[in-house]
Amino acid sequence: MFFRNLTLFRFPPTTKLDDLDSGLDECRLKPVGPLELSSRGFISPFGRDSDVLAARQRDAIWLTVGGEDRLLPGSVVNDMLARKLEEIEQKEGRKPGGRTRKRIKDELITDLLPRAFVKPSRTDALLDLEHGIAVVDTSSRKNGENVVSEIRRALGSFPALPLNAEVAPRSVLTGWIAGEPLPEGLSLGDECELRDPIDQGAIVKVQRMELQSDEITKHLESGKQVTRLALMLDDHVSFVLGEDMVVRKFKLLDGAVDQLESSDREDLRAELDARFALMSGEVKRLFIVLEKALKLSKAEA
C-alpha cells in the first residue's frame, strides 16, 4: 500500500476531527446509478472485506476515496448521433437543428449509460495531525483537490490548502545541482529535468546520470533551470521533487523496508498497519526536511 506520489496540502494542526468517523460513514461510496456517470465516496483502506473507513497509527490517519465511473466514450456517442441525424435527414430531407441534435444526443446517453461498463478506482490519503498535512497518493493536483473535497464533505469543514513556499522551488533545486549544500540527510539522485526560463524554451530530461557533471554544468551556464530533481533521504527514501512541490516516484528503499522484514505478521490487517506506520513515518521525516528547505508557509488557523 506504499504511496507512489505525494501531493501535499496544509491544514491547521488545531483542526478538529472529532466527527470524522461518523462523517466518513455518511459519505461511504455508493454504487454509481444507472443514469449517473460517476460516484465518489469513502471505502475501507483494507479492502472490500473490511468496514473500517479510517486506519489510525498514533497521529496519522489513513483514508481511501473510492470511485465508480461509467465508461461511455464520446466517440461512441458521436458515431451513433451521426447515424441518427443521417437517418432523419434522409427521411425528412432536411438537416436537424441544434436543439434537435442536443435532444437526440441526450436520449442516446440516457439509453447507453445503464449498459456502460463501470470502472472502479481508489485514491489513498494520509492525514498527519501533528504537522497538519494531508498527503494524497497522486501526482495530479486536481485529483488531490478532489480527495480533499471529499474529506471536507465528510467533516463539513476542512481548511486544507496547497503548499505555499516562500522561496521559488525552481531556484532551490537549481542551486542544489549547482553545488549549494543540500539539507542534512538529502543527497542527489540520478534524474532531473532542466528548462529554459523563456516560453517555449528547450527542455532537457536526464536519467541515470551523474548530475554534478560538466554536461549538466553547461546547461546551467546556458540559463536552464531545474524543474524536477531526483533525491534520496538517507538510505530510506528515493523520490523526484518538482517545482510544483509534488513528490513523484516516492519509493521506500531497503534501509526502511528491512524494518518490515524483521517482524513476523500472519494477519493481513496487521501487515497493512505496519506498512502504513512505516510509510507515514518516512513521509513525516521528508516533510520536515522540505518544510525547512523550501520555507513552506504555515497554515492559518
C-alpha positions, 0 to 999 in steps of 0.5 A: 500500500506504499504511496507512489506520489505525494501531493501535499496540502496544509491544514491547521494542526488545531483542526478538529476531527472529532466527527470524522468517523461518523462523517466518513460513514455518511459519505461511504461510496455508493454504487454509481446509478444507472443514469449517473456517470460517476460516484465518489465516496469513502471505502475501507483502506483494507479492502472490500472485506473490511468496514473500517473507513479510517486506519489510525497509527498514533497521529496519522490517519489513513483514508481511501476515496473510492470511485465508480465511473461509467465508461461511455466514450464520446466517440461512441456517442458521436458515431451513433448521433451521426447515424441518427441525424443521417437517418432523419435527414434522409427521411425528412430531407432536411438537416436537424437543428441544434436543439434537435441534435442536443435532444437526440444526443441526450436520449442516446446517453440516457439509453447507453449509460445503464449498459456502460461498463463501470470502472472502479478506482481508489485514491489513498490519503494520509492525514498527519495531525501533528504537522497538519498535512494531508498527503494524497497518493497522486501526482495530479493536483486536481485529483488531490483537490478532489480527495480533499473535497471529499474529506471536507464533505465528510467533516463539513469543514476542512481548511486544507490548502496547497503548499505555499513556499516562500522561496521559488522551488525552481531556484532551490533545486537549481542551486542544489545541482549547482553545488549549494549544500543540500539539507542534512540527510538529502543527497542527489539522485540520478534524474532531473529535468532542466528548462529554459526560463523563456516560453517555449524554451528547450527542455532537457530530461536526464536519467541515470546520470551523474548530475554534478557533471560538466554536461549538466554544468553547461546547461546551467551556464546556458540559463536552464533551470531545474524543474524536477530533481531526483533525491534520496533521504538517507538510505530510506527514501528515493523520490523526484521533487518538482517545482510544483512541490509534488513528490513523484516516484516516492519509493521506500528503499531497503534501509526502511523496508528491512524494518518490515522484514524483521517482524513476523505478521500472519494477519493481513490487517496487521501487515497493512498497519505496519506498512502504513506506520512505516510509510507515514513515518518516512513521509513525516521525516521528508516533510520536515526536511522540505518544510525547512528547505523550501520555507513552506508557509504555515497554515492559518488557523 
